[in-house]
Amino acid sequence: MKLLYATTNNSKIYNMRRRLQGLPIELITPKELGIKIEVIEDGKTATENAIKKAKAYYQATNMPTIAGDSGLYIENIPEKKQPGLFVRRVKGKELSDDEMIDYYKALIESVGGKSIGYYITGLAMMTEDGLKTVEISEDKFILSSKTSNNKHRGNPLDVITIDPVTKKYYTDMTDDEFKNLGHIFDKECVKFIKYNLFYTRKTIKKD
């Protein structure tokens, strides 16, 4: 079954394909379809923004569509400096990868060089059965003001993100090590997709 992922973020696409390995799902991207839709992400929550994207791309393609948005929250950071939904945008400016890394290194340095962070992610899926949503509080991790020497897979902050169990930077892990972390989000995301793609209204009626 084909599933359109309403994003142009290569890191998100890479990770979603990793999650869906072994499932009878062909993940399609807007780039592969030759479409680009500008969605104004002015929702008050990650879920509201995900809904906007899922609806826009579904209406344009009539394909089952999933979209997501996340907010980043960091312990010990004052509320007015919390990234929230604006992880890459600071004071109205869209940061480059290098600017983003430098900004968060300085932010973490201001609270002692290390702090706990976590994402809250909203997912929305549009199918012929309608709109479904879920909000997922992700695993906590350590953010450091010091960087790994290895290149990130697409998320710039991976070079300053440390797994609290293995004590490794995300960028220092092999693909298999990263996959085997068993993140809550990976499990809940796959569960959400499988339920809404395969557990149809017809199946529900039979139960």
C-alpha positions as CSV (number, residue, x, y, z in Angstrom):
1,M,0.0,0.0,0.0
2,K,1.2,3.5,-0.8
3,L,1.5,6.1,1.9
4,L,2.4,9.7,1.2
5,Y,4.6,11.4,3.8
6,A,3.8,15.1,3.7
7,T,7.4,16.4,4.3
8,T,10.4,17.4,2.3
9,N,12.7,16.8,5.3
10,N,15.3,14.2,4.3
11,S,16.0,13.2,7.9
12,K,12.3,12.6,8.6
13,I,11.9,10.6,5.4
14,Y,15.0,8.5,6.2
15,N,13.7,7.7,9.7
16,M,10.2,6.9,8.5
17,R,11.5,4.5,5.9
18,R,13.6,2.8,8.6
19,R,10.6,2.4,10.8
20,L,8.4,0.9,8.1
21,Q,11.0,-1.7,6.9
22,G,9.4,-5.1,6.5
23,L,5.8,-3.7,6.3
24,P,3.8,-3.8,3.0
25,I,3.9,0.0,2.8
26,E,5.6,2.0,0.0
27,L,6.4,5.4,1.4
28,I,6.0,8.1,-1.2
29,T,7.4,11.6,-0.9
30,P,6.1,14.9,-2.4
31,K,9.3,15.2,-4.4
32,E,8.7,11.8,-6.0
33,L,5.3,13.0,-7.1
34,G,6.7,16.3,-8.4
35,I,4.5,18.4,-6.0
36,K,5.2,21.1,-3.5
37,I,2.6,22.6,-1.3
38,E,3.1,25.6,0.9
39,V,1.3,25.0,4.2
40,I,1.2,27.8,6.7
41,E,2.1,26.1,10.0
42,D,0.4,28.5,12.4
43,G,-1.2,26.0,14.6
44,K,-1.0,26.3,18.4
45,T,0.1,22.7,18.8
46,A,2.2,20.2,16.8
47,T,-1.0,18.2,16.1
48,E,-2.7,21.2,14.6
49,N,0.2,21.8,12.2
50,A,0.2,18.1,11.3
51,I,-3.5,18.2,10.5
52,K,-3.0,21.2,8.1
53,K,-0.3,19.3,6.2
54,A,-2.1,16.0,6.0
55,K,-5.3,17.7,4.7
56,A,-3.5,19.8,2.1
57,Y,-1.5,16.9,0.6
58,Y,-4.4,14.5,0.7
59,Q,-6.7,17.0,-1.1
60,A,-4.0,17.4,-3.7
61,T,-3.3,13.7,-4.3
62,N,-6.2,11.7,-2.9
63,M,-3.6,9.3,-1.5
64,P,-3.5,8.1,2.1
65,T,-1.3,10.8,3.7
66,I,0.6,11.1,7.0
67,A,2.1,14.3,8.4
68,G,3.8,15.2,11.6
69,D,5.1,18.2,13.5
70,S,7.2,18.4,16.7
71,G,7.9,20.7,19.6
72,L,11.3,20.6,21.4
73,Y,11.4,21.2,25.2
74,I,14.5,21.4,27.3
75,E,14.8,21.3,31.0
76,N,16.2,24.3,32.9
77,I,15.6,26.6,30.0
78,P,13.4,29.6,30.7
79,E,10.0,29.4,29.2
80,K,10.6,32.4,26.9
81,K,13.6,30.6,25.4
82,Q,12.0,27.2,25.0
83,P,12.1,26.2,21.3
84,G,8.6,24.6,21.4
85,L,7.3,24.4,17.8
86,F,10.0,26.8,16.5
87,V,13.0,24.4,16.7
88,R,14.8,25.9,13.7
89,R,13.2,29.4,13.7
90,V,14.7,31.8,16.2
91,K,13.4,35.4,16.4
92,G,11.8,35.0,13.1
93,K,14.9,33.7,11.3
94,E,15.2,30.3,9.7
95,L,18.5,28.9,10.9
96,S,20.9,26.9,8.7
97,D,22.2,23.6,10.0
98,D,25.4,25.2,11.3
99,E,23.6,28.1,12.8
100,M,21.1,25.8,14.5
101,I,23.9,23.7,16.0
102,D,25.7,26.8,17.3
103,Y,22.5,28.3,18.7
104,Y,21.7,25.2,20.7
105,K,25.2,24.6,21.9
106,A,25.2,28.2,23.3
107,L,21.8,27.6,24.8
108,I,22.9,24.4,26.6
109,E,26.2,26.0,27.7
110,S,24.1,28.7,29.4
111,V,22.6,26.0,31.8
112,G,25.8,24.2,32.6
113,G,26.7,22.3,29.4
114,K,24.2,19.5,29.6
115,S,20.4,19.3,29.9
116,I,17.6,16.9,29.3
117,G,15.4,17.4,26.2
118,Y,12.4,15.7,24.7
119,Y,10.0,16.1,21.7
120,I,6.3,16.1,21.7
121,T,5.1,15.0,18.3
122,G,1.7,15.2,16.7
123,L,0.8,12.9,13.8
124,A,-2.2,13.2,11.5
125,M,-3.3,10.8,8.9
126,M,-5.9,11.4,6.2
127,T,-7.5,8.4,4.3
128,E,-10.8,7.8,2.7
129,D,-12.0,7.0,6.2
130,G,-11.3,10.5,7.4
131,L,-8.8,12.2,9.7
132,K,-7.0,10.5,12.6
133,T,-4.5,12.0,15.0
134,V,-2.2,11.1,17.9
135,E,0.1,13.0,20.1
136,I,3.3,11.2,21.3
137,S,5.7,12.3,24.1
138,E,9.0,11.0,23.0
139,D,11.9,9.5,24.9
140,K,14.1,11.9,26.8
141,F,17.7,12.5,25.7
142,I,20.7,14.5,26.8
143,L,21.7,17.7,25.0
144,S,25.3,18.7,25.2
145,S,27.2,21.9,24.4
146,K,29.9,19.7,23.0
147,T,29.6,18.2,19.5
148,S,30.3,14.8,18.1
149,N,32.9,14.7,15.3
150,N,30.6,12.6,13.1
151,K,28.2,13.9,10.5
152,H,24.5,13.9,11.3
153,R,22.0,11.8,9.2
154,G,19.7,14.8,8.6
155,N,18.8,16.2,12.0
156,P,21.5,18.8,12.8
157,L,20.9,18.4,16.6
158,D,21.9,14.8,16.5
159,V,25.6,16.0,16.7
160,I,24.8,17.3,20.3
161,T,22.3,14.7,21.3
162,I,23.3,11.8,23.6
163,D,21.4,8.6,24.3
164,P,21.2,8.4,28.1
165,V,21.5,4.6,28.2
166,T,24.5,4.0,25.9
167,K,26.0,7.5,26.5
168,K,26.7,7.7,22.7
169,Y,26.0,10.6,20.5
170,Y,23.2,9.8,18.0
171,T,25.7,10.5,15.2
172,D,28.2,8.0,16.7
173,M,25.8,5.1,16.4
174,T,25.5,2.7,13.5
175,D,22.1,2.5,11.8
176,D,21.5,-0.8,13.6
177,E,22.4,0.6,17.0
178,F,20.1,3.6,16.4
179,K,17.3,1.3,15.3
180,N,17.7,-1.0,18.3
181,L,17.2,1.9,20.8
182,G,13.5,1.0,20.6
183,H,12.3,4.6,20.9
184,I,8.8,5.0,22.2
185,F,8.0,7.2,19.1
186,D,9.1,4.5,16.7
187,K,6.7,2.0,18.3
188,E,3.8,4.3,18.6
189,C,4.2,5.8,15.1
190,V,4.2,2.3,13.5
191,K,1.2,1.3,15.6
192,F,-0.7,4.4,14.5
193,I,0.1,3.9,10.8
194,K,-0.7,0.1,10.8
195,Y,-4.0,0.7,12.6
196,N,-5.2,3.4,10.3
197,L,-4.0,1.8,7.0
198,F,-5.0,-1.8,7.7
199,Y,-7.7,-1.8,10.4
200,T,-10.5,-0.3,8.3
201,R,-14.0,0.6,9.2
202,K,-15.2,-2.6,7.6
203,T,-13.0,-4.6,9.9
204,I,-14.2,-2.6,12.9
205,K,-17.8,-3.4,12.0
206,K,-17.0,-7.2,11.8
207,D,-15.8,-7.0,15.4
